[in-house]
Amino acid sequence: MQVVEFQNRRYLRNGYHRAYVLRMAGVSEMPCLYLLASRWEQVGAEAIQSPFERALLESAGAPTMGHFTNGRAVDVPVRLASRVVTLTYKEEVEFEP
């Protein structure tokens, strides 16, 4: 797991799934590689195509692992869909006269 410190904030750069699974199992701490960044690009949010924009990550209400592991995230209903494919097969035998 990698944590990056930039301008007095810490960002999880790698290890989201591990952190989530461990937290859901009751673990509150885990070892990490702690990195110091001097530029925003070193945080790595663009490189991993984070769904969160920089303005949100730097805001007072920035998302944390607690939002996802402590029941604070908003449930999003997902519509279930299915696809029905019907195939028709016809075989004919032709004889030459």
C-alpha positions as a Markdown table, in Angstrom:
| # | Residue | x | y | z |
|---|---|---|---|---|
| 1 | Met | 0.0 | 0.0 | 0.0 |
| 2 | Gln | 1.2 | 3.5 | -0.8 |
| 3 | Val | 0.3 | 6.7 | 1.0 |
| 4 | Val | 1.4 | 10.0 | -0.4 |
| 5 | Glu | 1.6 | 13.2 | 1.7 |
| 6 | Phe | 1.1 | 16.4 | -0.3 |
| 7 | Gln | 0.5 | 19.9 | 1.3 |
| 8 | Asn | -0.2 | 18.4 | 4.7 |
| 9 | Arg | -2.8 | 15.9 | 3.4 |
| 10 | Arg | -2.5 | 12.2 | 2.9 |
| 11 | Tyr | -3.7 | 10.3 | -0.2 |
| 12 | Leu | -4.0 | 6.6 | -0.7 |
| 13 | Arg | -2.1 | 6.1 | -3.9 |
| 14 | Asn | -2.3 | 2.3 | -4.1 |
| 15 | Gly | -3.9 | -0.5 | -2.1 |
| 16 | Tyr | -7.6 | 0.6 | -2.1 |
| 17 | His | -8.9 | -2.9 | -2.3 |
| 18 | Arg | -6.6 | -4.2 | 0.4 |
| 19 | Ala | -7.4 | -1.3 | 2.7 |
| 20 | Tyr | -11.1 | -1.9 | 2.1 |
| 21 | Val | -11.0 | -5.7 | 2.8 |
| 22 | Leu | -8.9 | -5.3 | 5.9 |
| 23 | Arg | -11.1 | -2.5 | 7.3 |
| 24 | Met | -14.2 | -4.6 | 6.7 |
| 25 | Ala | -12.4 | -7.4 | 8.6 |
| 26 | Gly | -12.0 | -5.1 | 11.6 |
| 27 | Val | -8.3 | -4.1 | 11.0 |
| 28 | Ser | -7.7 | -0.4 | 11.7 |
| 29 | Glu | -4.0 | -0.2 | 10.8 |
| 30 | Met | -1.8 | -1.7 | 8.1 |
| 31 | Pro | 1.8 | -1.1 | 7.0 |
| 32 | Cys | 2.4 | 1.2 | 4.0 |
| 33 | Leu | 5.1 | 2.9 | 1.9 |
| 34 | Tyr | 4.9 | 6.5 | 3.0 |
| 35 | Leu | 5.9 | 9.0 | 0.2 |
| 36 | Leu | 6.3 | 12.7 | 0.3 |
| 37 | Ala | 5.2 | 14.7 | -2.8 |
| 38 | Ser | 6.3 | 18.2 | -3.8 |
| 39 | Arg | 4.0 | 18.4 | -6.8 |
| 40 | Trp | 0.3 | 17.4 | -7.3 |
| 41 | Glu | 1.3 | 15.1 | -10.2 |
| 42 | Gln | 3.3 | 12.9 | -7.7 |
| 43 | Val | 0.1 | 12.1 | -5.8 |
| 44 | Gly | -0.8 | 10.0 | -8.8 |
| 45 | Ala | -4.6 | 10.7 | -9.0 |
| 46 | Glu | -4.4 | 11.4 | -12.8 |
| 47 | Ala | -2.3 | 8.4 | -13.5 |
| 48 | Ile | -4.8 | 6.0 | -11.9 |
| 49 | Gln | -7.7 | 7.9 | -13.5 |
| 50 | Ser | -9.3 | 8.7 | -10.1 |
| 51 | Pro | -13.0 | 9.4 | -10.3 |
| 52 | Phe | -12.5 | 12.2 | -7.8 |
| 53 | Glu | -11.3 | 15.6 | -9.1 |
| 54 | Arg | -8.5 | 17.5 | -7.3 |
| 55 | Ala | -10.9 | 20.1 | -6.0 |
| 56 | Leu | -13.0 | 17.5 | -4.2 |
| 57 | Leu | -9.9 | 15.7 | -2.9 |
| 58 | Glu | -8.6 | 19.0 | -1.4 |
| 59 | Ser | -12.0 | 20.0 | 0.0 |
| 60 | Ala | -13.1 | 20.0 | 3.6 |
| 61 | Gly | -15.5 | 17.1 | 2.8 |
| 62 | Ala | -13.0 | 14.9 | 0.8 |
| 63 | Pro | -13.9 | 11.2 | 0.5 |
| 64 | Thr | -12.1 | 8.9 | 2.8 |
| 65 | Met | -12.0 | 5.1 | 3.3 |
| 66 | Gly | -14.4 | 5.7 | 6.2 |
| 67 | His | -17.1 | 6.7 | 3.7 |
| 68 | Phe | -16.9 | 3.3 | 2.1 |
| 69 | Thr | -16.2 | 1.1 | 5.2 |
| 70 | Asn | -18.4 | 2.7 | 7.9 |
| 71 | Gly | -21.7 | 2.9 | 6.0 |
| 72 | Arg | -21.3 | 6.6 | 5.2 |
| 73 | Ala | -21.3 | 6.2 | 1.5 |
| 74 | Val | -24.6 | 6.6 | -0.4 |
| 75 | Asp | -26.1 | 3.4 | -1.7 |
| 76 | Val | -26.6 | 3.6 | -5.4 |
| 77 | Pro | -29.4 | 1.3 | -6.7 |
| 78 | Val | -28.3 | -0.6 | -9.8 |
| 79 | Arg | -30.9 | -1.7 | -12.3 |
| 80 | Leu | -30.5 | -5.4 | -13.2 |
| 81 | Ala | -30.8 | -6.0 | -16.9 |
| 82 | Ser | -30.8 | -9.1 | -19.0 |
| 83 | Arg | -30.6 | -9.7 | -22.7 |
| 84 | Val | -32.6 | -12.3 | -24.5 |
| 85 | Val | -31.2 | -13.5 | -27.8 |
| 86 | Thr | -33.4 | -15.6 | -30.0 |
| 87 | Leu | -31.8 | -17.5 | -32.8 |
| 88 | Thr | -33.6 | -19.2 | -35.7 |
| 89 | Tyr | -31.9 | -22.0 | -37.6 |
| 90 | Lys | -33.1 | -23.4 | -40.8 |
| 91 | Glu | -31.3 | -26.1 | -42.8 |
| 92 | Glu | -32.3 | -27.1 | -46.3 |
| 93 | Val | -30.9 | -29.8 | -48.5 |
| 94 | Glu | -30.9 | -29.1 | -52.2 |
| 95 | Phe | -30.4 | -31.9 | -54.8 |
| 96 | Glu | -29.1 | -31.2 | -58.2 |
| 97 | Pro | -31.3 | -32.5 | -61.1 |
